[in-house]
Amino acid sequence: MGLADWRSSSSLRAVEGDHRWFKVLPAALLCAVLWGSAFPCIKTVYAIWARAGLDLALTDYWWFAGVRFSLAGLMLWTVARRPWTEVKATRKATLLSFTLTQTYGQYLLFYLAIAVASGSLAGLLAGTGSFWWMVLAPLLAGAPRPRGRQWIALAIGGLGITLATAAPGAGAGRPGLGALLMMGATGLGAVGIIQFGKMRASIGARAATGFSLGVGGLMLLVTGAPAFAHAGQLMTPPVIGLTCWLAFVSAAAFGLWNHLSTRHPVPLLAGYRFLIPICGMTESLLFLKDETAGWGLAVGAMLVVGSLVVAQRWK
C-alpha cells in the first residue's frame, strides 16, 4: 500500500470507525471525569494562594499552566512509541498550529476564566466546545453543515449559557467575563481537534498530544516568566501535589481522547462531550465548599446538556 492509499484508508476509517456506544462511552466517561477534576483543583490552588495573601498577576496563572502542561507533555512522550520520528514525518506548520490552538491559546484563556468565574460555571461552559465543532468543522474540515434541528439545538444551548451566566449561584465571581473567556478557550480547543485530524496519517495521538502539551507548556512558561522570581511562594507542597495531578489529568485525558478520535467517527465522539460539562460542574459543586448552584446554573445546565445531546446525535 502506498502512502496516498494509506492516508486515504486512514481518513475513511476516521469517518466510518466503530459506532458501538459501549466501545466509546466508558473511555469518554473516564476522560470527562479526569477533565472535570481539573476545575476544582485549579480553583483550590487559587484559593491556597489567596489564603497566603499573594498578590497575583496574570503571568502567575500562565506560569502555573506552563508547569502543568510541560510535565504532562513529558509524561506522554515517555510512553509514546516513536515520538520524535513521528514529529519529523509531520508537516511542521500543522503541528505548530495544533500546539498554538490546543494548548497555548486555549489555556491562556482557560486559566483566566477559572480565575474570574466559578469552577461550576467554567465546567458547564466546557461543553461549548461541541457547539464550536458544529460551526467550525464545515468551514475548516469539510464536514457537513449543521441541519435545522442542530441550529435549533445551538439556539437552546445559547439560551442555557445565558441563564447560567445570569444566575450561576454563590462564588460566581465575574460570570460574564468568565463565560467569554471560557467560550474563547473551547473554540480554540475545537480548532485543535480539527488540526489533529489533518495529521493522523503521520503521527499518533500520544506523540502529537505530547508535543502540543510540552511545547505549549514551555510557551506558557515563557509568557509567565516574571513568576519565576517568586516560584517558591507559588509552589508550596499542596500546590505541587495538585500540579502533579493536573499534569496526569492532561496527559491521560488528552492522550486517550485523541486516541479515540482515531478509532471512532469524530462527530460520534463529539456527541459524548456532553459528559465533560456534567462532570466539571458536578465535581466543582461537590469539592468547592464556597460554590452553590443558582437557579440559572441548574436550568442552564439542563438546556446546554440537552441541546448537546440533540445536536451531536450521530446517524
C-alpha positions in Angstrom: 0.0 0.0 0.0 1.4 3.4 -1.0 1.4 6.5 1.3 -1.5 8.0 -0.6 -3.5 4.8 -0.3 -2.7 4.6 3.4 -3.8 8.2 4.0 -7.0 7.6 2.1 -7.8 4.5 4.1 -6.9 6.3 7.3 -9.3 9.1 6.5 -12.0 6.6 5.6 -11.6 4.8 9.0 -11.9 8.2 10.7 -15.2 8.9 9.0 -16.6 5.4 9.4 -15.0 4.0 12.6 -16.6 2.0 15.3 -20.1 3.2 16.1 -20.8 0.9 19.0 -21.7 3.0 22.1 -20.3 0.5 24.6 -16.9 0.9 22.9 -17.0 4.7 23.3 -18.9 5.5 26.5 -16.6 4.0 29.2 -13.4 5.7 27.8 -15.3 9.0 27.1 -16.7 9.0 30.6 -13.2 8.4 32.1 -11.9 11.4 30.1 -14.8 13.5 31.3 -14.2 12.6 35.0 -10.5 13.4 34.7 -11.1 16.7 32.9 -13.9 17.5 35.3 -11.5 17.2 38.3 -9.3 20.0 36.8 -11.8 22.7 37.6 -12.0 22.2 41.4 -8.2 21.5 41.5 -7.3 24.8 39.8 -9.7 26.7 42.0 -8.2 25.1 45.0 -4.7 26.2 44.0 -6.0 29.8 43.5 -7.7 29.6 47.0 -4.4 28.4 48.6 -2.6 31.4 47.0 -5.4 33.8 48.2 -5.1 32.5 51.8 -1.4 33.0 51.7 -2.0 36.7 50.8 -0.1 36.6 47.5 -0.6 39.5 45.1 -1.1 37.6 41.9 -0.6 38.8 38.3 -1.8 37.3 35.1 1.7 35.9 34.5 1.3 33.8 37.6 -1.7 32.0 36.2 0.1 31.3 32.9 3.3 30.2 34.6 1.3 27.7 36.7 -0.4 26.4 33.5 3.0 26.1 31.9 4.4 24.0 34.7 1.4 21.7 34.4 1.5 21.2 30.6 5.2 20.9 30.4 5.0 18.0 32.8 2.1 16.5 31.0 3.9 16.6 27.7 6.9 14.9 29.2 4.7 12.2 30.7 3.1 11.4 27.3 6.4 11.3 25.4 7.8 8.8 27.8 5.0 6.3 26.8 4.9 7.2 23.1 6.5 4.6 20.8 8.5 6.7 18.4 7.5 10.3 19.1 10.4 12.1 17.5 10.3 10.0 14.3 6.6 10.8 14.0 7.1 14.5 14.6 9.8 14.6 11.9 7.3 13.0 9.5 4.6 15.5 10.2 4.1 18.9 8.5 5.6 21.4 10.9 3.1 24.2 10.2 0.2 22.0 11.1 1.9 20.7 14.2 2.7 24.2 15.3 -0.9 25.3 14.6 -2.1 22.3 16.7 0.1 23.4 19.6 -0.9 27.0 19.4 -4.6 26.2 19.5 -5.0 23.1 21.7 -2.6 24.1 24.4 -1.1 27.6 24.3 -4.1 29.7 23.1 -6.7 27.6 24.8 -5.1 27.7 28.2 -4.1 31.3 28.1 -7.9 32.0 28.2 -8.9 28.9 30.3 -6.8 29.8 33.4 -8.1 33.3 33.4 -11.7 32.1 33.0 -11.3 30.0 36.1 -9.7 32.9 38.0 -12.6 35.2 37.4 -15.6 32.8 37.4 -16.8 29.9 39.5 -15.5 26.4 38.8 -19.0 25.1 38.3 -19.8 27.7 35.6 -16.5 27.1 33.9 -17.1 23.4 34.0 -20.5 23.8 32.4 -19.2 26.0 29.7 -16.5 23.5 28.7 -19.4 21.9 26.8 -19.4 24.8 24.3 -16.6 23.0 22.5 -19.2 20.8 20.8 -21.1 23.9 19.6 -17.9 25.3 18.2 -17.2 22.0 16.4 -20.6 22.2 14.6 -19.8 25.7 13.4 -16.1 25.3 12.6 -15.9 21.8 11.2 -17.8 22.6 8.0 -15.5 25.6 7.4 -12.2 24.1 8.3 -12.6 20.3 7.8 -15.3 20.0 5.1 -17.7 18.3 7.5 -21.5 18.5 6.7 -23.1 21.8 7.7 -25.5 21.8 10.7 -29.0 20.9 9.8 -32.2 22.5 11.0 -32.6 20.7 14.3 -28.9 21.3 15.1 -29.3 25.1 14.6 -32.3 24.9 17.0 -30.1 23.0 19.5 -27.4 25.7 19.2 -30.1 28.4 20.0 -31.3 26.4 23.0 -27.7 25.9 24.2 -27.1 29.6 23.8 -30.1 30.3 26.0 -28.8 27.8 28.5 -25.4 29.6 28.6 -27.2 33.0 29.1 -29.2 31.7 32.0 -26.3 30.0 33.6 -24.2 33.2 33.3 -27.1 35.4 34.6 -27.6 33.4 37.8 -24.8 31.0 38.4 -25.1 30.9 42.3 -22.7 31.6 45.1 -19.0 32.1 44.4 -19.7 33.2 40.9 -17.1 36.0 40.7 -17.4 37.7 37.3 -19.5 35.3 35.3 -19.9 37.4 32.2 -16.2 37.8 31.6 -15.5 34.2 32.7 -18.1 32.9 30.1 -16.5 34.9 27.3 -13.0 33.7 28.2 -14.2 30.1 28.6 -16.0 30.1 25.2 -12.9 31.5 23.6 -10.8 28.7 25.1 -13.2 26.0 24.0 -13.3 27.5 20.5 -9.5 27.2 20.2 -9.7 23.7 21.6 -12.2 22.7 18.8 -9.8 24.1 16.2 -7.1 22.0 17.8 -9.2 18.8 17.3 -9.6 19.7 13.7 -5.9 20.3 13.3 -5.1 16.9 14.8 -7.4 15.3 12.2 -5.1 16.6 9.5 -2.0 14.9 11.0 -3.3 11.4 11.8 -1.7 9.8 8.8 1.8 10.7 10.0 1.6 11.0 13.8 -0.1 9.1 16.6 -2.2 10.6 19.4 0.4 10.3 22.1 3.2 11.8 20.1 1.1 14.7 18.8 -0.5 15.5 22.1 2.8 15.1 24.0 4.4 17.6 21.6 1.4 20.0 21.9 1.3 19.9 25.7 5.1 20.0 26.1 5.9 22.8 23.7 2.7 24.7 24.5 3.6 24.4 28.2 7.0 25.9 27.5 5.4 28.7 25.7 3.2 29.4 28.7 6.2 29.3 31.0 7.9 31.9 28.8 4.7 34.0 28.8 4.6 33.8 32.6 8.3 34.3 33.1 8.0 37.0 35.7 6.6 34.4 38.1 9.9 32.6 38.2 11.1 35.3 40.7 8.6 34.0 43.4 8.2 30.4 42.3 8.9 29.2 45.8 5.9 31.1 47.2 3.7 29.7 44.4 4.7 26.1 44.5 4.1 25.0 48.1 3.8 21.3 48.8 0.0 21.2 48.4 0.2 23.1 45.1 3.0 20.8 43.9 0.7 17.8 44.6 -2.2 19.3 42.8 0.0 20.3 39.9 1.2 16.7 39.5 -2.4 15.5 39.5 -3.3 18.1 36.9 -0.4 17.1 34.7 -1.5 13.5 34.9 -5.1 14.6 34.0 -3.8 16.4 30.9 -1.6 13.5 29.7 -4.2 10.8 30.3 -7.3 12.6 29.2 -5.9 14.3 26.1 -4.0 11.3 25.0 -7.0 9.0 25.4 -9.4 11.4 23.7 -7.2 11.9 20.7 -6.7 8.2 20.5 -10.4 7.7 20.5 -10.7 10.2 17.6 -8.6 7.7 15.5 -10.9 4.8 16.2 -14.4 6.3 16.2 -16.2 8.9 14.0 -15.3 12.4 15.3 -19.0 13.6 15.2 -20.0 10.5 17.2 -17.2 11.2 19.7 -18.2 14.9 19.9 -21.6 13.7 21.0 -20.1 12.4 24.2 -18.6 15.7 25.0 -21.8 16.5 27.0 -20.2 14.3 29.7 -17.5 16.9 30.2 -19.7 19.8 31.4 -21.7 17.5 33.6 -18.5 16.2 35.3 -16.9 19.6 35.5 -19.9 21.3 37.1 -20.7 18.4 39.4 -17.2 17.9 40.7 -16.8 21.7 41.3 -20.1 21.8 43.3 -19.0 18.7 45.3 -15.5 19.8 46.2 -15.6 23.6 46.3 -17.4 24.5 49.6 -18.0 28.1 48.7 -19.8 27.3 45.5 -23.5 26.5 45.2 -25.8 26.2 42.1 -28.2 29.1 41.4 -31.4 28.6 39.5 -29.8 29.9 36.3 -26.9 27.4 36.5 -29.3 24.5 37.2 -31.8 25.4 34.4 -29.0 26.4 32.0 -27.2 23.1 32.6 -30.3 21.2 31.6 -30.7 23.3 28.4 -27.0 23.1 27.5 -26.6 19.3 28.1 -30.0 18.6 26.4 -29.0 20.7 23.3 -25.6 18.9 23.1 -27.3 15.5 23.1 -29.8 16.6 20.3 -27.2 18.5 18.2 -24.5 15.8 18.2 -26.6 12.8 17.7 -24.9 10.7 15.0 -26.8 8.6 12.5 
